[in-house]
Amino acid sequence: MSRTIRDGMSECRRTFHRFPEPAWREFYTTSLLVDEIERMGVDELAVGREAMASDERMAVPSDEELATWFERARAAGAREDVLEACEGGHTGCVAVLDRGEGPSIGLRVDIDALFVEEASDEGHLPAREGFRSEHEGLMHACGHDAHMTIGLAVLEAVAESDFSGKLTVFFQPAEEEGGGGRPMAEGPYTEGIEYLLCVHVGLDHPTGEVVAGIEKPLAMSHLNVGFRGESSHAGQAPERGANAIQAMATAVSEAYGIPRHAEGMTRVNVGRVEAGTASNVIAEDAAIVAEVRGETTRLMESMKERFERVCTSAAEMHGCEAEVEIHSESPRADSDPELRDLVHGVASGVEGVDNPVRTADFGASEDATFLMEAVQEAGGLASYAIVGTDHPDSHHTPHFDVDERTLGIAVDVLTESIERIADEPP
């Protein structure tokens, strides 16, 4: 990677793009981040376990899966000290600049990738320019490669400035699984933060548009449900079985019938089902992967309670049992108007920003809300900004890409916002 991030942001972003890693398996990614951060001479760098409250992790994959990616990172040249710090699925890092008296400011970016097979046709820029994902079936299809680059470049810019105060940059793992926000929020580095900025590129906002602070992110809960019945021969003795597929199918059907709530928007979706072995076997096991969302955390909790009741009742109806596991969750947290307005004022004067937008509804879910909530509950302010980028396809699709002009715009908006907070706290 480039030794001066701001002079080589495209190169930096493309390196991250070539080596995507999924949630809690970002071993090589963390090693690349540590290399760049150490070159800047930060005052503190916490890696892996030191950066978070490990017991609060959610959506952690199996030991076998972690070991596979761990060895893959080692073979790719990841540093042994970083691997040791991250072993067992404790990825990500936190970098701190402590530059004397002044406010304590945080910046959060995410680092994981998605299980999406990246396009290989010549129309797709990463394929054409030679930085397509080297991990088949996995890609940075949501811009986290850009987010990491932005986080590094902001850290570098502030380190080289006359900034007075403390800047803490969270390079958070496992956002796509909703598993990394809570352990970083519960870790040691959110304590004392007075102002927190979060950032995302794109989200259907074009290059040149900056949303200073989102509103109405949906609270979310991912759920895994296992149904356990009793197997028997479907022809000889169907009456002896307890059909897990029937229980699962009933649960899926009834889940979509859960009434919506008068107090706000709610969502429910079953995204994956697994069951059965053969046409002549009463299925003993079945499973579903689902999610519920709500316009508020309370509405999400209400949907989750109803969804769990549907599953257990459907299982009982067919003589089966259901076990509901919370895979991951995130609350709702809105941007604070005071900090949002500061970012909006900064963005209005940044070159390349032709449409500064004060606020917009988010409409999706993000576990950065754990960090926002932690800062806000301690009396601080938080804002989640969107820096628009032209992208040829939707997020989470094989042809997703970012307009690299966005990188410089994002760095300028965030760096100048941090400097403005230090000089004129909102």
N, C-alpha and C positions, 0 to 999 in steps of 0.2 A: 504494500500500500504506500501511498504518498506520505512523506514525512511532514508535509505541511498540508493539513486536511483542506483548508480553505482554497489552496491553490490546486487541489486535485480532488475535488468533491465527486466528480463523475467517476474517476478511477476508484475511489474509495467505495462508492455506492455499488459499482459493478463487481468489485471483489466480494462484498457481502452477498450480492445477488447470485454469484456462482456457487456459493456454498451454503444453501439454506438448510436449517435444522429445525425440527419441530419442538414443541413445548417440553421443557425440562431436559432437552437433549442438545442444547445450544453450546456444546463444549468447545468446538473449534471457533464458533462465533465469539464466545467470551474471550478466548485466547487472542483473537485478532483485536478485540476491543482493548484488552489490557495492554497489548503492545503499543497501541496508539496513545492511550491515556498516559502511560509511563513516560513517553517522549515529551509530554507537555510539562512534566514536573508538578503534578498536583500535590496538595498537602496531605491527602489521605485517599487510599484506594482499598475498598473492601470487595473481596471476590467470593462468590459462592455463599457458603454458610454464613460468613461474616456479614453479608449484605442484607440478611433477612431473618425472619423468625421461621426457621425451617419447619417447625411443627404445624404451621398454618398453611403449608402448601396444599393445593388441591389439584386434582386431575393428574397425579403423578403416574407415569406408565410403569410397567412391570420391570423387575430387576433385569430380566433378560433383554428387554428392549433398551433399557438404559445402557447395559453393557455393550450391546452392538454398536450404538452410536459413540460411546466412549472410545472404543477401540478404533472406530472409523476416524474419529478426531485425532487420535494419537498417530495413526498412519498418515494423516494429512499434514502432520507437523505441529500439532498443538503443543504448547509448552507444558512440561511435566508439572511445574508448580501450580499452573492454572487447573490442570486436570485433577490434581490432588485436592484442590480447594472445591472443585465442582463435582467430585465423584458422588455417585448415588442420586444424581438429579438435583443438584444445587447450583444452578447456572445463573448467569447474570452478574452484574457488579454495580457498585456505587462509587462515584468519584466526587471528591470534595475539594473545593478551593476555599481556604480560610484567609481572607485578606483584610483583617482588622475590623474596626468598628463599622457597623452598618447592618442592614436587614439580612435575615436568613432566607434565601430564595431557593426553591427547588425546581428542577426541570425533569419531567419523566418522558422517556421514549421506550418503545417496545422492540424486541429483538427476534422473535420466533417467526417461523414460516408455516406454510399450509401444505396439506397433502393434496396438491393439484399438479397434474402432469403438464409441464410447460410446453407451449406451442413450439414447433421446430421449423415452421415455414419461414421463407425469406421475408415475408411481410412483418414478422415479429422482430423488432429491433434487437433484443438480446441474442436471438439466434443469428441474425444477420451480422452483428458486430462481435460475436464470439464470446459473449458473457452469459449465455443461457445456463440454467441450473445444471450442475454436474451430478446432482442427486436425483435420479429418475423418480418420478412420482411425487416430487416435492418442489415447491418454488416460493419465492417471495411474491405472492399474488395480492398483497395488501399494502405494500409500500414500507414495510418495516426495514428494508435495506436502506431506504431513503431516511427513515426516522433515525436510525443509528448514525448515519453520516451527519445529519443535522445536529444531533446531540453532541457528537465529537467536535464538530466545527464551532458550535456555540461555546463549548467548554474551552477550546483553544483561543477563541476570540476574547473571551472574558479573561482568561489567564494572561493574555498579552496586553490587557487594558489597565487603566488605573482604578478599576473597580474596587470599592471598599465595602466589605461585608462577607457573607458566606454564600457560596453557590454549591448546591448538591445536585448532581445529575444521576438519576436512576436509570440504568439500562436494564429494564425489567423483562424477565423471561415469561413465557407461557401465557401471553395475552389471548391468543386465539382459542385456548382452552379455558380461559377465565380462571387460571390457576395461580398466576404470579402476583397479582395486585395485592391480595390480602397479606401474604407473607412479607412483602416489602413495606406495606403500610404498618404492619405490626412490628417490624424490625426497628433497629436503633436509630435509623437515619432520618425518619420523619419528625422525630422529636425536635421541637423548637423551630420548625420551618414556619415562617410567617406568610410567605407567598409561594404558591405552587403553580407552575405553568405546565400544561400537557399539550401535545401536538399530534395531528394526523394530517397526512396529505390526501388530496383528492376528495373522495366521497361525493362525487358528482358536482364539485365546485371546480370551475376551470382555472387554468393558469392566470394569475393576475388578480384573483379574488381571494380575500382573506376574511374568514369569520373569526372575530375576536374572542367569542366565547359561546359555546353551545348551551342549549337548554333541552330539557326533557329526554335525557338518555334513559332507556328503559331498564329497570331492574330485571335481572335475569337469573334463572336457575336451570342448570343442566342436570338431568336425572337419568340414571340407569335403573331399569327395572328387570328383575329376574323372576320368571314364573316357574314353579316347580310342581309337576303333577306326578302321574304314575303311568308307566309304559305298559302296553299290552298289544296283542295281535288285533289289528283292525277288522279282520274277517272272522276269526275264531271266537274272540272274547272281547268285543268292544266295550261291553258293560263293565269290565274289570279295570278299565283305564280311567285316568283323570287327565283330560286332554289340555295340555299347557297351551296349545295353539288356540283352542277355543277361548281360554281365559285371556290370552294376549289380544286376540281379535276383538273380543268384547271390550277390553280396556281401551284399545285404539279408537273404536267407534264411539264409545261413551266420552272419551277425552275431548273429542271435537264437539261434543254436545254440552260441555261445561258452559253455563251462561256467562256472558260478558258482564262487566261491572258498571254500574251507573256512575261511579266516582271517577272513572278514567279508563284509558286504553289498556286492554289485556290481550295476551297472545298465548297460544298453545300449539305445539307442533311435535309430531312423532316423526323423526327423521330417519330412523333405521330400525328394522326388525330382523330377528334371527330365530329360526325354529325348525325342528323336524329332521328326520333322517331318511325316511322312505315312505312311499304311498301306503304301505300296509302296516305301518307302525303308529300307534297312538303316541303322540309326542310327549315326552317326559319333561322336556325343558323348552323354554322360549324366553326371549329377551327383547326389550325395546330400549332405544336411546331417544330421549325426548327433551324438550325444553319448555319452560313457561316464562313469560315476561309480563311486566306490569309498568304502568306509567309512574307508579310510586313503588317503593320497597314494600309497603304494606299490601298493595294490590298484588304484587308478585307473590308474596307470602300466602295470600288468600288463594291464588291460582294453584300454588304448589300444594297446599292442603287439600284442595278439591281433587287435584290430579292423583295424589296419593290415595285418597279415599276411593276414587274410581278404580284404581288398580287393585287394591286389596279386596274391594267388593266383587269385582269381576273374577278374581281368583277364587274367592269363596263360593261364588255361584257355580263354578265348575269343579269344585272339590279340589282345588289347587291352593298353593300358597304363593304370595308375592312378597318380594323383598325390594324395597325402594332405597336406592343409594343416591345421595346428593354428590354429583360429580364435581361441580363447581358452581359458584354464584358470584353475583356482583350487585351492589346497591345502586340506587339513583343518587346522583349528586349534580347539582346545577352549577354553572359558572357564577361567580359573584360579580354583581354589576360594577363595583368599583374597579376591580382588576380587569374585567372585560373592557371597560371604557378606556382604561390606560392603554391596553393592547390596541384597541381600535384607533386611538389617537396616534400611536406610533406607526401602525400600518398605513395610515393615511399619508404619511410622509416618506414611505420607503419606495425607492425606485423599483419599478416592475409591478407595483400594486396599483391596479387601475379601478378596483372595485372593493374598497374596504366595507365589510358588512359587520354591523355591531353584534348581531346574534342570529342564530338559526336553530330550529329543532333538529336534534340528532336522529331520533327515530330508531336507533339501534342500541346495542349494549356495549360496554367497555369497562374492564376491571380497573382502569385508572381511577374510577370513582371511589375505590377503597382508599387510595392515597388522598384524593380530594376531600373525602369525608373525614379522614383522620386530621388533616390540616384545619378544616373548617370547624370541627368539633373542639379543637384546641384554641379557637379564636382567630385563626388565620384566614386568608383569602385564597381561592383557587379559580383558575380559568382554563378551559379546554379549547384550544384554537384549532381551526382547520385552515391549512394553507392549500389553496386550490391547485390542482395539476390536471392538465389535459391527459386523459388516459384512453387508449383505443378500445378498451372493453371494460366491463364492470369489474369491481373488486372480486377476488376469489374465482377468477376465470383464467384459462390458459393463456390468453393474449393480454392480460393486464400488464401495464408498464407505466412508468411515470415520465413526465416531461422534466428533464434534469435542470431546466431553468428554475424550477421550483426550489431547488436546494438553496441557492443563494438568497432567494426571497425569504424563505423560512428562517435562515440563519440571521439575516438582517433584522427581521421583525422580532425574533426572540432575543437576540443580543441587545438590541436597542431597548426592548421592553425591560430586560434585566437592569440595564444601566439607568433607565428612567425610574424604576422602582427604587434603586439605590439612592438616586439623587432626589427624587420627589415621591416618597412612599404614598400610595393612595389612601 
